[in-house]
Amino acid sequence: MQRRDFLSSAIALAAASTLPVARAEEITGGQPWQPGTASLPALPTVRQGGLAFFNQHEFQTAEAIAERLIPTDALSIGGKEAGCATFIDRQLAGDYGKGATLYRLGRFVKGTFEQGTQSALTPAERWRKGLVAIDDYSQAQFGKPFLQLQGEQQDQVLRSFEKNAVKVASEFDDGAKEIFEQVLANVREGFLSDPIYGGNKGMASWKMLGFPGARYDFRDVIAKKGQKLNIIPTSLIDNTL
């Protein structure tokens, strides 16, 4: 480096050192150094009755839908017992339900299949309006709301929405199928998510699949190649015990 360049750099460094020093802020939520010190996810304020978004009828309807989509069988508990509706209720009450990460300014134009749903509705709005549409169709077909139908009748209603065979409000960009796909996606998420978010009770789906859960590392088993490990799943909720 030439002497002139060196002096210029030194002057710039001296000037920078006179700037006010920004105060450091502590950031929490990363991997803890000690067990039990992680910052747990903040849950929305719960209303009377234990629900954050749904009313009681909506919650019970969501439970019934979850049980039809993931029925109890010899492998695992079903969507209702697993708490899928509780998971969905909490998610819809938060940023996910409000569509906080979605483009919300419009103009909304129907896109291609690859672009997905181009809708002005948030997930929370899609659920609330969708449950009304499901009940309206159930009343029209069977004279009862979805919650009061027999299992086979409930299946018929859900299949009709899946096949886009139900006329719904034009605000649903992809018609009745948009409602079904929203419901199906969230029920799946509730069944497979960490129990700390309200679903996957007792880590039932993880035990069924052999998924180890939120383990810190696998150094104790990494050398056991070809062996059946029988790892007991670990949940983030364990940090609260």
C-alpha positions in Angstrom: 0.0 0.0 0.0 1.3 3.5 -0.9 1.9 5.9 1.9 -0.8 8.3 0.6 -3.4 5.5 0.6 -2.3 4.4 4.0 -2.8 7.9 5.5 -6.2 8.2 3.8 -7.3 5.0 5.3 -6.1 6.0 8.8 -8.0 9.3 8.6 -11.2 7.5 7.6 -10.8 5.1 10.5 -10.3 7.9 13.0 -13.4 9.7 11.7 -15.4 6.5 12.0 -14.3 6.0 15.6 -15.9 9.3 16.6 -19.4 8.1 15.5 -21.8 7.2 18.4 -21.7 3.5 19.3 -25.0 1.6 18.7 -26.2 -0.2 21.8 -26.3 -4.0 21.3 -29.6 -5.8 21.7 -30.0 -9.3 23.1 -31.6 -11.6 20.6 -33.4 -14.7 22.1 -35.0 -17.7 20.6 -31.9 -19.6 19.3 -30.5 -22.9 20.4 -30.0 -22.7 24.1 -26.7 -23.5 25.8 -28.5 -25.1 28.7 -31.6 -27.3 28.6 -34.9 -25.4 29.2 -33.6 -21.9 28.4 -35.2 -21.5 24.9 -37.7 -18.8 24.3 -41.0 -20.6 23.6 -43.4 -19.4 20.8 -45.8 -16.8 21.9 -49.4 -18.0 21.7 -52.3 -15.6 20.9 -54.6 -14.5 23.8 -57.2 -17.1 24.3 -60.8 -16.1 24.7 -63.3 -17.5 27.1 -64.0 -21.1 26.2 -60.4 -21.7 25.3 -60.7 -20.6 21.7 -58.6 -18.0 20.0 -60.4 -17.6 16.7 -63.2 -20.1 16.2 -66.6 -19.9 17.9 -67.7 -23.2 19.4 -69.7 -24.4 16.3 -66.8 -23.6 14.0 -64.4 -25.4 16.3 -66.5 -28.5 16.4 -67.1 -28.5 12.7 -63.3 -28.2 12.2 -62.9 -31.2 14.5 -65.4 -33.2 12.5 -63.7 -32.3 9.2 -60.3 -33.2 10.7 -61.6 -36.6 11.7 -62.9 -37.4 8.3 -59.7 -36.3 6.6 -57.5 -38.2 9.1 -59.7 -40.9 10.6 -58.7 -43.0 13.7 -57.3 -46.4 12.7 -55.0 -49.1 13.9 -51.9 -46.9 13.2 -52.8 -43.8 15.0 -55.4 -41.5 16.6 -57.4 -39.4 14.2 -57.4 -35.7 13.4 -59.9 -34.8 16.1 -58.2 -36.5 19.0 -54.8 -35.3 17.8 -55.9 -31.7 18.3 -55.8 -30.5 14.7 -58.7 -28.0 15.3 -56.8 -26.5 18.3 -53.7 -26.1 16.1 -55.8 -24.4 13.4 -57.6 -22.2 15.8 -54.4 -20.8 17.2 -52.8 -20.3 13.8 -55.8 -18.4 12.4 -55.7 -16.1 15.4 -52.1 -15.1 14.6 -50.1 -13.7 11.7 -50.7 -16.8 9.6 -54.5 -16.2 9.7 -54.1 -12.5 9.0 -52.0 -13.3 5.9 -49.1 -11.2 7.3 -46.6 -12.7 4.9 -48.9 -12.6 1.8 -49.2 -9.8 -0.8 -52.3 -8.0 0.2 -52.5 -4.8 -2.0 -54.1 -6.3 -5.1 -55.0 -6.2 -8.0 -56.0 -9.9 -7.7 -56.2 -11.8 -10.9 -56.7 -15.5 -11.4 -53.3 -17.0 -12.1 -51.9 -20.2 -13.5 -51.8 -23.5 -11.7 -48.1 -22.9 -10.9 -48.8 -19.5 -9.3 -51.3 -21.0 -6.9 -54.4 -19.2 -5.5 -54.5 -15.5 -6.2 -57.1 -14.4 -3.7 -57.9 -11.3 -1.6 -58.9 -13.6 1.2 -56.7 -14.3 4.2 -56.5 -17.8 5.5 -58.7 -16.8 8.4 -61.3 -15.3 6.1 -61.1 -18.4 3.9 -61.8 -20.7 6.8 -64.7 -18.6 8.2 -66.4 -18.2 4.9 -65.5 -21.7 3.9 -67.2 -23.3 7.0 -70.3 -21.3 6.2 -70.2 -22.6 2.6 -69.8 -26.2 3.9 -72.8 -25.8 6.2 -74.9 -24.3 3.5 -74.2 -27.1 1.1 -74.8 -29.7 3.8 -78.2 -28.1 4.5 -79.1 -28.0 0.9 -78.1 -31.7 0.3 -79.1 -33.3 3.6 -81.2 -30.8 5.6 -78.6 -30.5 8.4 -75.3 -28.7 9.1 -72.1 -30.6 8.5 -71.6 -31.3 12.2 -74.9 -33.3 12.4 -74.3 -35.5 9.3 -73.4 -39.1 9.3 -69.8 -39.9 8.5 -70.5 -41.1 4.9 -72.6 -37.9 4.3 -69.7 -35.8 5.6 -67.4 -37.6 3.2 -69.8 -36.8 0.3 -69.8 -33.1 1.2 -66.0 -32.9 1.4 -65.5 -34.9 -1.9 -67.9 -32.4 -3.6 -65.7 -29.5 -2.5 -62.6 -31.4 -3.5 -64.0 -32.0 -7.0 -65.0 -28.3 -7.3 -68.6 -29.5 -7.7 -70.1 -26.9 -5.4 -71.0 -23.3 -6.3 -69.5 -20.9 -3.9 -69.0 -17.1 -3.7 -66.9 -15.6 -6.5 -64.4 -14.3 -4.0 -63.0 -17.8 -3.9 -60.5 -17.6 -6.8 -60.5 -21.4 -7.3 -64.0 -22.1 -6.3 -65.0 -24.8 -3.8 -61.6 -26.5 -4.3 -59.9 -23.5 -2.7 -61.8 -24.1 0.5 -61.0 -27.8 0.5 -57.3 -27.3 -0.1 -57.0 -24.7 2.6 -58.7 -27.0 5.1 -56.8 -30.1 4.0 -53.4 -28.3 4.2 -54.0 -27.0 7.7 -55.4 -30.3 9.1 -52.2 -32.0 7.8 -50.0 -29.3 9.4 -51.9 -29.7 12.7 -51.4 -33.5 12.6 -47.7 -33.3 11.9 -46.6 -30.2 13.7 -44.8 -30.0 17.1 -47.3 -30.5 19.9 -46.4 -27.1 21.4 -48.6 -25.5 18.7 -51.7 -27.5 19.9 -51.9 -30.4 17.5 -50.1 -33.8 17.2 -51.2 -34.8 20.7 -48.7 -37.1 22.4 -46.6 -36.8 19.3 -48.8 -39.5 17.8 -48.0 -38.8 14.2 -44.3 -38.7 14.9 -44.4 -42.0 16.7 -46.4 -43.5 13.8 -43.8 -42.3 11.3 -40.7 -42.9 13.3 -39.8 -39.2 13.2 -37.4 -38.3 16.1 -38.8 -34.7 16.5 -36.9 -31.7 17.8 -33.7 -33.5 19.0 -30.6 -31.5 19.6 -28.3 -33.9 17.7 -27.8 -37.6 16.9 -24.2 -38.1 18.0 -25.2 -40.9 20.3 -26.7 -43.0 17.5 -24.9 -41.8 14.4 -22.6 -44.8 14.4 -25.4 -47.4 14.7 -25.8 -48.0 11.0 -28.4 -50.5 9.9 -29.8 -50.9 13.5 -33.3 -50.2 14.6 -33.0 -47.2 16.9 -36.5 -46.9 18.5 -35.8 -43.3 19.2 -38.5 -41.7 21.5 -39.6 -38.4 19.8 -38.8 -35.1 21.5 -41.0 -32.1 21.4 -40.3 -28.4 22.0 -42.9 -28.6 24.7 -40.5 -30.7 26.8 -38.7 -27.5 27.6 -41.7 -26.4 29.6 -41.9 -29.4 31.9 
